[in-house]
Amino acid sequence: MTTVLLDIGNVIVNVDFLRFSSRVARSGSHVQCVHDRFCTGEVKDAFDRGQVSSESFLQYLIDDDCTAELSTEEACLAWQSIFSLVDGAREGVRYLRERYAVWFMSDTDPLHARWLLDQYDLFQGAEGFLFSYRHGALKTESAAFTHALQATGCPPEQLLLIDDKSENGRVCSMSGVGFLDFRSWNDTIARLEQ
């Protein structure tokens, strides 16, 4: 293995959609409605695939009957302010970069991607970024790994996906790409050193 495909959500940053939902919900009784409409399901998947523009997503959010009255800026800030670094992420990325080419591979939208790249310097110096909104496929779809193989120029046996979701691991394995299920940075480094 020469190249790592490194997930971002719950590997590099913790993702707290409850923070977003609580912040934009019309009332406490609307928090679950906001979460269900925007943080999971068809709308989120379409945004992550690049099928919905940032402007349309934010307008849909602002116009929804479960959300409080929001400006575009307030909606955008609430959507982006859901991340915190996973313990050991900086050291883990440093460890990987000393040994492998590192590509970040994430099912994400342009608002989250831009914010993450602006906020966290550990993304600097990456070989590249494989964001779902750019190529139109989530990691639960084989097309995402077809794209990863083309973008990296590596044969599948030279790639390893490190991800916290086992369903992504099943799909990448069907493409011949290795998989390491992320639990913590200490655990990941220990397993790589075996």
N, C-alpha and C positions, 0 to 999 in steps of 0.2 A: 504494500500500500504506500502510495506517495502523496495522495491528496485527500483532505478531509472536507466533507460537505457539512458545515456546522449550522444547526438550527439556531434560531435566535430566541423565540418565545419559550420561557421556562428553562432555557439552557444558558443564555447570556443575560436576559432580563426576565424578572417576574412580571406577569401580566395580570393586572387587577381590573377586570371589566366591571366589577361591582362598584369600584370608585367612580368610573364613568357613569354607570347607570344611576347611582345615587345622586350624582352631581346634576344630571340633566332631567331627571324624572319630575313630573308635575307635582307629585306627592310621594310619600313613602309607599303608598299602595300601588304606585305605577312603576316602581323600580324593576320588578320582574318583567313587566311588559316591555320596558325599554331594553332590558337584557335580551329577551327573546327575539325582539325585532331587529336589533342592531349588532349584537355581539355573537350570535350564532345563526345558523340557518342560511336561507337563500340570499338575503340582502348582503350579509357579510361575505358569503362565498363569491357572489358576483363582484363585489368591491375588491376582494382579494385577487380575483381573476382579471381585473382591469376592465370588466364589462360595464362598470358604473364609474363615472368620473368623480373626482373629489368634490366638485361643486354640486353635482347631483346628489351625492350621498349626504352632504351637509344640509342641502335644502330639504331632502326627505326627512332628515332628523329634525330640523327646525319646524317643519310643517306637521309632524306627527302629533296626534292627540294625547299621547302619553308623556310628552316632554313639556317642560316649562317653557316660558317665552325666552328665546335665546337669540343673540346675534350670531352671525356666521363665525366671528372671531371666538366667541364664547363656546360655541359648539365644537369648533376645531381644537381649541385648547383643552376642553374636557376630553375629547377623543384621544388626544396625544398624551395627556398627563396620567397614564396608567402604568408606567414602567418603573422598576427599580432593579438595580444590578443583583444578579444571583450571587450568593456567596462563592468566592473563589473564581469568578468569571475572568477577571483580569489576568490572574496567574495562570488559569487554564488556557486562555487564548495564547498567552506568551509561551507556555509549554508546547502547545501544538505548532506554533509558528517556528519554533526552533527545530522542529523535526519534519514538518510536512508543509505542503502548499495548502493554504486555508481559503476556502470559498464559503461565504455565508449563504445559506439556502433557507428561505423563509416563505411561508404562506402569509403574505402581508399586503397591505394597501399602500398607496403612495404617501398618504399623510403620516402613517406610522413609520414607514421606511425613512422618509426625509427627517422626521423628528429624531429617530434613533441615531442616524448617521451624524446629525448635528450635535447631539447631546453626549455621545459616548466615543471618546477617542480610541477605544480599543478596536474599532472598525477600520481605522486608518491602516494602510499597508496590506489590506486583504488582497488576495489574488483577484477576487471578483465577487459579485453579488448576484445571486439567482433568486430574484423576487418574483413571486407568482403573478403579481399584477403586470409585470413586464412581458411574461411569456404565456400567460393565460391558462396555466395549469397548476392545480394544487398538488401537494405531495401524496395525496391519496389517489392520484392519477398517474399512470405510467408515462404520460407525455412530459411530466415534470422531470423525470429521470432521463428521458431521451434528450431533452434540452440540456440537462446537466452534463451528459456525456459529450454532446456537441460543443458546449461552451468551454468545458475544461480541456477538451482534446485528449482525455485520458480513456484508456480501456476500462470497462467496469471493474475488473479485478484490482485496479489501482485506486479505486475510490472507496471511501468509508463515510457513511452518513452517521452523524451523532445527533440523535433526536430523542425527545422525551415521549413521543407517541409511537406505540408499537404498530399501529396500522400503517404508518409511513414506512416503517421498517419492512413490513410484509411486501409493500409495493416496490420498494427499492431493491429488495432481494430478488424479486421476479425479473428485474432488469440486470441482475448480476452484480449489483453494487452491494458492498458489505454494510452491515448495520451494527451499531452499538447503542443500546438503549440507555439514555442518560438518566442517572439517578442523583448524582452530585458530582462536583468536580474532583473531589478526592477519589471517589469510586472510579470515575472515568479514567483518570491518570493511572490508577493502580491496574486497571484492566488492560490499558494500552501497553503497560510495561511488562506484562506477562509474556 
